[in-house]
Amino acid sequence: MAGSVFSGDLIGETNKRYPFMQNNSVGVKINHGRPGSQGYLEAFPPGETGRPAGSMGPDDPGLLRPSEFPIGASGIEVYSDEVNPADLAGDIFTHTDKVGERMSNDLAQTINGSQEQEMSRQYLDYNETIKEGSPNAEARALANGTDGLLRTSVFGQGGPGAVNGLDRFNFNIEQQNILDGAKSYVNTGKDPGRSMFTMRKSLGL
């Protein structure tokens, strides 16, 4: 992976377990317990500079983009030693992998009202984004919820309870096709492409 800053057993195991990783050159920095960090890891997309000091109060040290990540490339900083290969691969799949991003966008376009309500019951990212109250909060919440759904389906994130909760979404044939394609891509590194139905829908036909 030319240009990456992968280091440590977590990275090696992630690369070994998930063949789609060979299609990515994303920087990963292990920085357990970084002051100002929240959660398990943070994705820094191209151009994202991070959170300036004081943004969340006078004692907030901020969370600026690590200097190891070129500004025009993607990077992920890992803050918790609880992060496992499935966690890291899932974040890369939905936040930096071009095929993963496309699949998440395609899936989001198929989500119906009852499925979005189910997202609000199952995914914290969905609800936290809605609470922000920004003008595009609902669209961002749907995107975050769809990312969470994909990570649960493909990588088993959230554990058995979350995986079992997928049954409550009652996926239709096209949605199941996208999920199956995502699993195939992650396990082979080969893009299965889009179905004709998905292609036509993305074109508004």
CORDAFEN-V365008 format. One record per backbone hydrogen bond with DSSP energy under -1.0 kcal/mol. NH is the residue of the N-H (numbers start at 1). CO is the residue of the C=O. Records with the same first field share a line. If there is no record, write none. Layout:
BEGIN
NH=CO  CO
END
This chain:
BEGIN
4=1
12=8
13=9
14=10
15=11
16=12
17=13
18=14
20=186
21=18
22=19
23=20
24=21
27=74
29=76
31=78
33=79
34=31
37=34
42=77
44=75
47=71
48=45
51=63
54=60
55=52
57=54
60=57
63=51
65=49
69=66
73=70
75=44
76=27
77=42
78=29
79=40
80=40
83=80
88=84
89=85
90=86
91=87
92=88
93=89
94=90
95=91
96=92
97=92
101=97
102=98
103=99
104=100
105=101
106=102
107=103
108=104
109=105
110=107
116=112
117=113
118=114
119=115
120=116
121=117
122=118
123=119
127=123
128=124
129=125
130=126
131=127
133=130
137=134
140=136
141=137
142=138
143=139
144=140
145=141
146=142
147=143
148=144
149=145
150=146
151=147
152=148
153=149
154=150
155=151
156=152
157=151
159=156
163=159
164=160
165=161
166=163
167=164
168=165
169=166
170=167
176=172
177=173
178=174
179=175
180=176
181=177
182=178
183=179
184=180
185=181
186=182
187=183
188=184
189=185
199=195
200=196
201=197
202=198
203=199
204=201
205=200
END
